[in-house]
């Protein structure tokens, strides 16, 4: 592995960002089309066009997101780590009955740099350093803390919205007050629209900025030398001696996701409803489809967060704030296919069967063995009864493993041996991390490294200053009324 990845993650002052997926480009084209159409085919369509800049800002990725997406394509993961991943893309199991499953092809929470695969883990001593005694390439100690651009496309589009609204208010409010044409009175709503957008954005930005500040301002500790108290750790999910969970989503034997340490699945159904509504004084029938939640389940087991220098025992059930990113897998079937499924014929009472049902959908979000993980919480000494568990305090006689793999399939060779002493216990094995909040530092557990999680965040200027400026501008517009 590259000991020090030489990539610049400081995005500077300005970065114009565009979508990096075809779906993002489709949405951009649609929004721009709506903006142009409103200008030519709607009375006072310029107000609609200006408001569309808000939507365009929301659909604009950060500069780091685009950069990391390109880097993931250039940095394939080791074969043994890829073997644990689910096959991405759409799998059509039965076209006629609409039975299919989908695994996202793009994962913004996945590894950016190659991560060690299971063959390089020394599982008999899970708390000790890896045989290479090398820190993960994606650890903040190696790459530093990424910094988003002060102004990106997101901030630019919000500034255009702000400038446009202010100009319209300045030019149009006076004429709207003196005009007898009531259609011009719509311009009087501009100050309220501007204030509303600014206040909502400021509230959302406050919570996002608070989380960003904690992640960027807290130094990341090494597992082998972490101190008792509040701490931030970044590493890889590895199993304890009890292993992970092979999840059967909604107990169905054909919907299994192996190797999970924390998960949540949801079961939803799409129903069609017909309602009678009054339109122009006459009753009309209106049909609409909507998804409703039926049931869900979640569970977690302890795992080891390993950063290459050592492992820390983590208890995910103690974290109230958990973010697993996008879903791992999703299954969709028509109602007719579900009724013909042998499992549901035996478990008919568990299948939702009320109303006009169109489709059934099961979705699972999970943190799996081998995934990158970011943990911010309280590091404490483990309970005394756990100190007798294997690998914590025991002294054993281990032969040092090798550092290279063999062609015959056995990984540990007799050539170059690791210099890590696996015979004696390590101090970090006697510690564990729990999700206890401290003043100014909310505990959180996130799938993805610090790099991947910060990449989706905006700068403080975009999260707080521009929305504040928007709200202030709306207040000044009211003074012109």
N, C-alpha and C positions, 0 to 999 in steps of 0.2 A: 504494500500500500504506500501511497505517497505520504511521507511523514508530515508535510506541510503544504496543503493545497494552496497554490498561488492564484487566487481569484479575488478580485476587488468587489466587495459587497456594499460599498458606500455609493449610493445613487446620486449624490450631489444635490444641487439646488433644484434643477428642473429636469424632468424626464417625461417625454410624451409617450404614452403607452397605448398600444392597440391590442385587440384580442389575439390570443395565441391558439385558439381552437376554432374550428369551422362553425360550431354552434354560436360562439361569441360574435363572429363576423356576421352571421345571419341576423342576430338581434340588432347589431349596429345598423345594418342595412335597413331593417324594418323601421327602427326609430328615426333614422334620417329620412326615410320615405314619408313617414307620418309628419315630420317637421316641414318638409317641402310641400306635401299635400295640404296641410293646414294653412300655409301661407297663401296658396292660390285658390283654395276651394272653400274656406271657412271665413265668415265675417270675424274680423279681429283675430285671425288665426295666428298672429304673431305671439299672442299670449300662450297659446297651446305649444307653439314651437319653442318658446323660452322655457316652459315647464318641462319639455322633453329633454332639455339639457340636464335636468336632474336625473332622469332615467338613464341618460347616456353616461353620466358620471358614475352611477351605481354599477353599470355594466363594464366599466373600465378596470382592467386589472392593474395591480401595482407593477412597478418596474422589476422588482425582485421575483414576482410570480412568473413573469415571462422568461426571465433569465434562468430560473431554476428548472422550468419546464424544458428548456433547451438542454440544460446540463444533464437532466435525468436520461434523456435520449442518448447522450454520449457516454454515459457511465453505467453500463450494464452491471447487474448484481452477480455475485458468484452463483454457480449452477446449483449448489446445495441450498442456497437461500431462495433462489428462484423456484426450486422444486416445491417449497412450502407454500408458494403463492397460488391463489386460485386462478384458473384460466380466465383471462379477461375477454370482454366482448359479450355479445348476445348469443345464447344457445337456444335454438328452437327445438323443443322436444316433441311437440305435436302442433303442426301448423294449423290443421283443421280445427282443433279445439282451442287454439290460442294459448298453448302451454309453453312458456319460455322462461329463461332466467337470464340475468344480466349482471356482469361484474364490470365496474368502471374501468375504462382503458387508460384513463389519466387520473393519477392520485397525487394531489398536491401535498399530502402528508407523508409520502413515502421517502425513502432515502434519496439523497442527492448524490453523495459519493458512495462508492462500493463499501458495503458493510461486511463484517466477518460472518461467514455461514456456519452452520452447525458443526461441520468437520473441524473447524478451528476453535470450537469451544471445548474446554476441558471440564466436562460435566461432573466428574468425581469430586472436583474442588470448585464449586460454582462461585465462591466468594473471592477466590484468588485471581490474580491477573491472568490474561490470556497467555498461552505459551510464548507469543511474540513480545509480550510485555509492552504493547504499543497502544497508545490512546486512539480512540476512534477518529477517523479522518474528519468527521463532521462535528466534532466536539468544539464548543465555543473557544476553548483554550487554544485550539489550532487555527481556527478561521476568524476569530474575533466576533464581535456582535454586529450584525448587519444593520445598516441605517437606511431607511426609506428616503426617497427624494422629498425635498421640502414641498415642492409643487409637482404634481403629476397630471395626467389627463383628468383625473377626478377633480382636483382643485381648479384646473383651468376651466372646465365646464361649469363648475359652480360660480366662478368669477364672472363668466359670460352671462350666466343667469342673473347674477346680482347686478351687473352693469346694465343689462337690458331692462330689468325691472325698474331700476332707478331712473333710467332715461325715459321710459314710458311714463312713469309717474310724474317726472318733472315736466314733460311736454304735454301730457294728456289730462292730468287731474284738474288743472284750471279750466280747460275747455269743457270738461265733463260737468263741472259745477255750473257753468253758465249756459250749457246747452239744454235746449228743450227736448232734444231727442233722447228718449230714455235708454236707447241702446248704448249710448256713450257712457252711461252710468256704470258699466262693467269695469271701467278703468278705476273706479273708486275702490274696487276690491283688491287692487294690486298691493297696497301697503299691508293688508291683512294676510294675503297669500305669502308675501315676503317674510313677514314676522313669523307666521306659522312654520314655514320651511326652516327658517333659522333656528327657532326654538327646538323643534323636533330634532334637527341635526345636531344641535348643541348637546341635548340630553344623551342621544345615542353616542356622540363623540366623547362625552365625558367618561362613560363606562368603558369604551374601547381604549381611550387614552390611559385610563387608570391601569388596565391590564397591561398595556404596552409599556408603561413606565416601570412596572414591577419586573417584567421580563427583561427589559433592556438595562435597568439599573442594578439588578441583582447579579453578583458575580457567581459563576458556575463553579461548584466545587468538584474535586476529583473523588471518586468513590473510595479510593484507598486511604484518603486523608481527610474525609469530611468530618467536621466537628459536630458535637451535640448542639442542637438548637435549630433555628430556622435555616433552611438550606435549599439550594437549587441544584438539581442533578439532571444531566442529559445522558442518555445511553440507549441500550438495546434491551428489549424484553427477552428474558431467558427463563426457562422453567426452574421451579424448585424441584426437590426430589419427588414431590407428589404430582408433578406435571401440570398440564393445562386441561381445558375442557373441550371435548368434542360435542359441539352444540347441535342438537336436533331442533330446528326451528319449528315451533308449535308441535313438537313431539313427532313430526313426520319423518320417517326413516330415509326418505329421499331428499331431504333438505338439511344436509349436515355441513357444518363449517368446523373443521378441526383446529386444534391448537390455540384456543382462545383463553385468555386470562381474565377478560372482562367483556361483557357483551350486553346488548339490549336489542330485542327484536319486537316488531309491531306487526299485527295482523289487521288489515283494512279491507273493506269491501266498497265497491263502487255501486251505488244505487241510483235508479232513475225515479224521479218524483214528478208528478203532474199536479200543478196547483192552479186554482182559479184566481185570477187577478183582475182588477178593474182597470180598463184602459179606455179613455175617452167616454167614460160613463157606461161602458158596456163590459160585461164579464168575458174574460178571455182565458183560454187554457195555456199554461206555460209549462214546458217540460225542461227539466234541468238534471244534470248528472252531478253527483258529488261523492267524495270519499268520506267514509266514516270509520272511526277507530272501533275495533271490536275488543281486542285484548292485547296485552304486551307482557313481556317478562324480561328480567335482568338478573345477572348474577356475576360474581367475580371471585377469583381465588388469588392468594398472594403470589407474587412473582419476584424475580431478581432483576434489578436494573443494573446492567453491566456496561461500563464505559471503556473497557479494555484494560484499565488499571485495577479493577476490582468490582465486586458486586455488592449491592445493598438490597436487603429484604424490604419490599414495598407491599403495603396493604391497601389495595384500591378501594375496598369497601368503605374506608374511612374518609374518602374524598367526596365532598358534595359537588364540586365542580369538575366534571369529567367531560372531555371533548374527544371523541374518537374520529372526528372528521367525517368524510362522506361514508355512505353505506358500503359494506363489504360485498354484499350480494343481495339480489332482489328476485323474487319469483312471482310471476303473474299467470293466472289461469282464468278462463271463462267459467261462468257458473255451471254451465253444462258439463264441462270437463271435470270440475270438482265433484259433481254428483256421481260421475262414473268412476272416480278414483277409489280403488279398493280400500285404502286406509280410511277414507272419509265415510265409506259405506259402513265400516265397522264402528267408526266414531262419529256417527251422524249428528249426535247432539252437540258436538263441538263446532261444527261448521255453521256459520251464520246463515240463516235461511229466512230472514224476514224482509218483506217488501220485494220490489222488482230489482233483483240483483243482476248486475252485468258481469263484474269481474271480482276476483279475489287477489289480494296482494300481500306478500310477506317480505319484510325488509329487516336486515340485521346490520347493526353497527357493532364493531368489535375492535378490541386491542388484542393482537395475536402474537404468539412467540416469533421472535425475529424482527418485530416492528420497532421503529424508532419511538422513543418516549421522552417526554419532558415532564418533570415532576418538581413541584414547589410545595414544600411542606415542612413538617417538624421532624427532625432526626432525634431519636431517643434510644436509650439502651433497651434491648429486648428483654422480655420477661425471663426470670431466672430458669423457669422450666424449659425454655427453648434453647438454653445454652448447651443442653445435652444432646441436641439434635445433630445428625450427621453433618460434618463440614463446618461446624461453628467453633468448637473448642477442642476437637480431637486432634491427637498427634498420630500420624500414620507414616508408613514407609512407602512412598510412591517413587516409581522410576520416572525421571523427567521425560515428558513427551518430546517428540521431534517437532521440527518446524515445517517440514515439507511433507507432501502427500506422495504416495506410491502409485504406480500404474496398475498394480494388482488390486487396487480398491481399498487397501488398508492405509489409513491416513498416517498413523504414527510409525515413522521409519527409525532406523538405528543410526542415521548419519549425523545430522546436526540436532543436538538436544537443546531444549529450553533451559535457560538459566534461572527460571523462577523456582523458588524453593516451595514445593507443594507439601512438604512434610509437616511444617509447623502451621498453626492457625494464624489468621490475620485479624486485626482489630476491627475492621469494618464488618466482619461477620457477626459481631455482637451488637450491631446497631440495626435499627429498622426505621422506615419513614412512614409517617401517618399524616392524614389530611387535616391537621389542626391549624386554624387561622391564627395569625399574630397581627398586632396593630400595623396597618399599612401594608400587609403582605397576605393576601388571601390565598389559601392553599388551592392548588389546581393540579390536575393530571391530564395531560394532552398527548394524543398520538402525534408523532412527528418530533423532530429535533427543534431546538430553539430557532435555527435558521429557517426551517419550513414554517413555523408558526408566526414568526415576526414578518416573514415575506408577505403575508396577507394583510398586514396592518398598514395604516396610513401614517403620515407624519403628524406631529402635534399641530402644525399649522393647519393642515387639512381637517383634522378632527375637531379642533376647538376654535382657532382664530377666524377662519373663513365663515363658519356658521355664526359665530358671534358678530362678525361684520355684517352678515346678511340680516340678522335680527335688528341691529342698530340702524341699518339703512332703512328697514321697514318702519321703524319708529320715526325717523326723519321724514319719511313720506307722509306719515299722518300729520305732521306739523304743517304740511303744505295744503292740507284739506281746508 
